[in-house]
Amino acid sequence: MDVASFTSTRRTLSASLRTNVKVKLGIDWTRVQYVDLRKPLYSGLAAMIKIATHYGSRDLPQSVSDQARYWASSYTVNSWTNAQDVYRRASTAVDASKSSFHVA
């Protein structure tokens, strides 16, 4: 996520979601800085805030193709002409690794 996208999460976060993040996660999103996105929880939270703001009450994309389209239009550098294909390949790789993962 680039700085502008992160900044928009701080501006567009609803009061109720901001309260939930503070109460449930102990994170005051108004104080989070871009550098904090190095923490996986913060990075994932920023991505979900961006998605929730974009979709509102509409359904989130469920199919890999719909997710790839959203990811390519919202999270990647515009010069990536093959962004949707990159997402689909990464999704396939994750699925393959899940099926071969066994806990002893």
N, C-alpha and C positions, 0 to 999 in steps of 0.2 A: 504494500500500500504506500502510495506516495504521500508527501506532506500535505498536499491540498486535500486529498481524500480523508486523511486523518483529521485535519482541521474541520472538515465538514461534519465529521461524527460528533465533534464537540458542540457544533452550532445547531445541529438538527436533532440531537437526542431529546426525547420527550421527558418531561418532569417525572412522570411515573416510571419510565425505564431507568432514568438516572437514579431515582430513589431505590429501585430494585437492585441495581448494580451496587449501590452503596451498602444497602442492608444485607444482601445475600453474599456479596463477594468482598465487602469492605473496601471497595475502590471508589474513590471520588473522581469520577470521569472528568470533572472540570479541572482537576489538578494533574491529570496524566499528560505527559510530554511525549513527543514523537519517539524519542529515544527509548521510552518504556516499551515500545512495541517489540523490542528484542525479547521480551518475556512472552512465551507462547500463549499464556492466558490472555494477556493484554492484546496481542496481535489477533487472536481468534475473536475476542470480544469486539475489537474495532471492526473486523470483517462482518460480524453479525449485526452490529449497529448499522453499518452501511447497507447491508442487505435488507434489514427490517425497515429502514428509512425508505429505501427504493420501492419495496414491495408493499409496505403498509399492511392492509388487511387482505391483500391478494395472496394466492397460493405461491409458495416458493417453487422454483423449478425442480422437478423430480427426475426427469430423464437426464442421462449423461449429456445428450445433445443440447437440451435446454440449459443445463448447468454450464456447458462449454460456451454456449452463446453468451450467457450472462457474464461469465468470467472474462471472456475475450473483450466484451464491451466495457467492463467496469474495472478490471484489475490489471490489465496488461498495458504495455507500452504500445501505442498506436502503430508502430512500425512492425509489429509482429503480424505478418500476413497469415501465418499458420497457427495462430493462437488457439483456435478451437481444436485443431488436430493435436496440438501439444497437450491440451487438457484431456482429450479422449485417451491418448496414449498413457498419460500419467494415471488416469482413472483405471485403465485396464491393468497397469502394473500394480497398483494398490490392491485391486481385487485378486490378482494372481498371488501376491505375497500373503494376503489374508488366508487363502485356501491352503497354502503350504506351511503356515505357522502352527506349530504344535507345542503345547505346554507339557513338559515332562512331569 
